[in-house]
Amino acid sequence: MFLFFTLVLAHHPPEEFITLSDLEIKTVGTLPTSPFYFFKEFGRAFRRSFTFGSVRKTEVELEILNEKAGELYQVQEDEPDNLEAVQGAIQNYRESHGRLKARLGRLRDTSENQEIDRLLENLSERMASHEFLFEDILRKFEDKEEIRDEIGILGEKFKDLAAAAAEKDVTEKFEKRLERARERAERRLR
């Protein structure tokens, strides 16, 4: 069954912009614009290497994706005129997004397993928050075609991730998870 997931265009965002706390991030740390960012990436690779269990590995990828969303938020806040930096942060996010989708595809169980059910619930919450982040970025950079194109590519990636997640759940159930997550995220932003 095909899951139709719209990222930005069909949903009306709240008037206020998303914050780091909406992404459940306290501090971002080193940004991709720093020459020392490779240390952070090394730490993430270490974390991936020493995490065991397919569900836990998927949870780590979701955590890293959320961290990259926080980095993107901070880069576009700190350096809104540096389109190359914003595009680089979007690319980092997109690469992490791809790793999460691949990891999710390797899971053998479905939402009947409590760990998978909890993972899918967390995934839907993150997807909703990230959706609002990208809506904010589109509003801030509405006159920048390069950023709009990058967000458009991410919209397709979100559809792919939602479809992969729906395979681990009953499609209608996952659609409802996403809708509830969007509603909660919107209430938080008001």
Number of C-alpha atoms within 10 A of each C-alpha: 9 10 17 11 17 14 22 18 10 8 12 10 18 16 10 10 16 24 16 17 11 19 21 13 14 10 12 16 12 15 19 21 15 8 9 11 13 13 11 14 14 11 11 15 11 11 15 16 10 10 14 11 10 15 19 15 20 26 23 18 24 24 17 21 23 23 21 24 27 27 26 27 24 21 23 20 13 11 13 15 11 11 16 14 18 27 19 15 24 24 17 17 22 21 14 21 22 17 17 23 22 15 19 25 16 13 16 10 16 17 20 11 11 11 15 23 17 13 20 24 18 16 24 23 22 24 22 22 26 23 22 27 24 23 22 20 22 20 12 15 17 12 10 11 11 15 20 17 13 16 22 17 12 20 19 14 17 22 17 17 22 25 22 18 26 21 19 21 19 15 17 12 12 23 20 13 19 22 15 16 21 22 14 14 23 20 10 13 17 10
